[in-house]
Amino acid sequence: MDFNFTQSIKYWKVVTDCHRGFKNMVRYFNLKKEFSTFSILSKSNPRFSIDWKDRYFCYNDNTSETPFDQHYIYHTAWAARIIARTNPKEHVDISSSLYFCSIVSAFVPVKFYDFRPANLNLTNLSSDNADIIRLPFEDGSIESLSCMHTVEHIGLGRYGDHLDPDGDLKAMSELCRILMRSGNLLFVVPIGKSKIMFNAHRIYSYDQIMQYFKKLKLQEFSLISCFEQNSGIIINATKDQADLCDYGCGCFWFTKE
């Protein structure tokens, strides 16, 4: 029987699903065996109730190293270190990682704003609603500002926002508008060969970002490369290094003169 392309895709999906199902079945029986062994070992010191009906198998955590998303680990670490150095009286964040905002609020008061505000309850940290293309701040009023792994999504509808091909440009214009003279902006987006991965995100070239923020001064550009997994962050990276990426993470520290 001849397969057309669609049939071939369906066929390989079935094969892949079967393979995944077989692997999970093997893991299931291995874990059932481990449960039995653990139950026997626990009888000598029964500190907890243990019953097969309470099982909660974790199939994918038995790895040789702890996995992580290097974009989100390294860019938040980069930004937190800069804020520790600049030590502002208050920091305003627009829709970046909640982990970043929560940790930084331990040493600097943080105000977090998002299209979908977060119900956070921590000292030194507040959360409120804001639309990044119409931010509720006066011109030049924010001394310390961050917007990281956010702008690339604006206008693509992923988070319930309106479809707008120029939504990201409007957002970047707002960040420039509200930043105080001599203020700091920490800005992070995917970097490499420019394109849209609809409706997830945009990838920007280094030159695009420098053009969009031409009214600001670049203090530092650092890069999380896409070439080597868990290779860390390149502090003071170059445009050439950024241009080699398909999906790197560009970390820009701008000031307003």
N, C-alpha and C positions, 0 to 999 in steps of 0.2 A: 504494500500500500504506500502511495506517495503522500508525504506530509507537506502541507503548505507552511508558511512561516508561523502563522497563528497557532496551528496545531502543534508545531514543534515547540513553541514557547509553553503551551499548555502541558505538553508531554514532559518537558524538563522541569516544570513546576511540580508535577506529580512526583517525578523521580526525587527532586530535592526534598519535598515534603515527606516522602517515604523514608529517605535517608535520615532526615532530622528526627522523624518519629522513631526509627530504629535506634538511633543514638540515645534518645530520651528513655526508651524502653530498657536499654542496657543499664543506663544510669539508675532507673527506677529499681531494678532488681538488685543492683549493687548497694543502693542506699537501704533497701529493705534488709539486706544481709547485714549491713553496718548497724541498723537499728536493733536487730536481734542481738548482735554482739554487745552493743552498748547497754541494752536492757539487762543482760546477764551481769555485766560489769557493775551496773548501778545497784544491784541487789545487796552488795556488801555495805553500801552506805546510801540508803534511800532518802536523799535530801529533797528530791522533787518527784512529783507524780509524772509518770511517763506512760503514754498510751498511744497505740498506733493511730487512733482516730485524731490525735492532736498533731500529726505530722505536718511539717511545712518545709517541703524539700526545696533546696536551692541548688539547681543543677549546674550553674555556670560560675560558681565562685572559687572552685578548686583550681587556681592558677598559680604559676610559678612566681609571678609578680603582681602587684596591685595595679589594675588598669585604671586609667583616668583620661579625661579629655584634655589634651595639653593646651588647647586654646584657652579653656576656662581656668585651668590651674595657673598657667603662667601669666596671662594678662592681668588677672586680679592680683597676683603677687607683685607684679610690676607696679601696678597703680597704688597698691597699699604702701609700698616702699617710698614712692614719691610723696604721698600724702604725709607719711611719717617725717620726711625731710622738710617739706614746706610748712607743716604744722599750722594749718589755717585755724582760725577761730571757729569756723563752721564749714562743712562741705555739703554741696548740693549734688545729688546724683539723679540723672534722668534715665530710668529704666535699665540700669545695668544689673549685674548679678546680685541677688538678695544675700548670698553668702558674703560677697564683698562688702556690701553696705553694713551688714550685721557685725562683721569683724572690725571694720574701720571705726564703727561707732563706739568701740571699747576705748578709743583714745582721742577721737574727734567727734563732736556732735554732727550727725548726718541727717539731712532731710532728703527722703527718697520720693520721687514722683514717677507715676506710671499711668498709661492709658487704662490699665487695670490695677488699681492700687492694691497693695498687699496688707493683710491684717496682721501687722507685726506688733509685738508687745515687748519692747526692750527699752531700757533707759538710753538716753542720748540718740535715739533713733525715732523719727516720725515718718509717716507714709501718707501721701495724699494723691489725689487725681490730677493729672495734667495731660494735655495733648501736646506732643512735642513740636507740632507745626504751629502752635499758638500758645507758647509758654506764658504763664501768668506772672512774669517778672518785668520790672522796669529795665530800660536800656542800661547796660553797664552796671548792674547791681550785684552780680555774683562774683565773689573773689576766687572761690575754688569750686570747680565744676567737672563732672565726669559724665560721659555718655559712651558706654562700651558694649560692643557687639549688639547694637540696637538700631542704628540708623539704616543699616543694610536691609532691614525688614519694612521700613516705613513706606506705605503706599501699595504694598503687595497683598493686603487683605488677610494675611496669615493670623493676625491677632484681633480681627474684628474691625480694623481701621478701614477707612475708605480707600478704594483703588485710586492711585494717583502716581503716574510715572515719575513725577517730580517731587514726590513726597519727601524723599531723602534730602533733596536740595533745600527744600523749605525748612526741614529740621536742622540742617547744618547752618543755615542762615540765622535761625533762632538762637542757636548756641553762640554764634559770634555776637549777636545783638546783646544778649544778656550778660556776657562776660565783662567783668570790670577791667579797666586799664591796669596793667601789670598783674592781672589775674591769670590763673592757670586752668587750662582745659586738658583733661585726659580723654583722648578719643581713640576708640578701637573699632576696626572693621576688618572683614576678610580682605586679603590683599593678594594680587596676582594679575592674571589676565582678565580684563574687565568683561563681565557678562552677568546676566540675571538667571538665577536658578529658581524659576517661578514655582510655587509662590513662597519659597523658603527665604531666599536672601539674594543680595547682589554681591558680586566680587569686584573690588575697585583696583585700578592700577595706582601705583605710587604717585604718578603725575596727576591723576585725577584729584586725589585728596589734597595735594599741595596746591592745585589750582583753586579748589573749592574754599580752601582756608588761606588764600593768598594775603588776606588782610592781617593774619596772625603771624607770629614768629615761631618757627620750629625750634624747640629746645632739645628735643631728643626724639629719635625714631628707633624703635626696637622691633624685632621681628621674631615671630614664632614660625619657623620654617615648616614646609610641608614635605621635605625630602627625607628626613630621618625621624622616625617615631621616637617621641620622648627625648628629643635632642636639646631641649631647654630653650631659653630665649636668648637671642643675639642682641646684646645691648649696643646701641649706636650702630645699627645695621645700615647698609647702603641701599640706594635705589636699585643698583644692579642685582643685589641679592633678592630684593622684593620682586623685581621683574621676572626672575627665574621661577617664581612660585606659580602654582595653579590655584591653590587654596591655602595661603599662609594667613597669619594673623598679624596685622599691622598695628603697632602701638605708638600713637603720636602724642607727644607732650607739647602743646602750644601755649604761648603767652600772648597777651594783647598789649601792644606798646602804645 
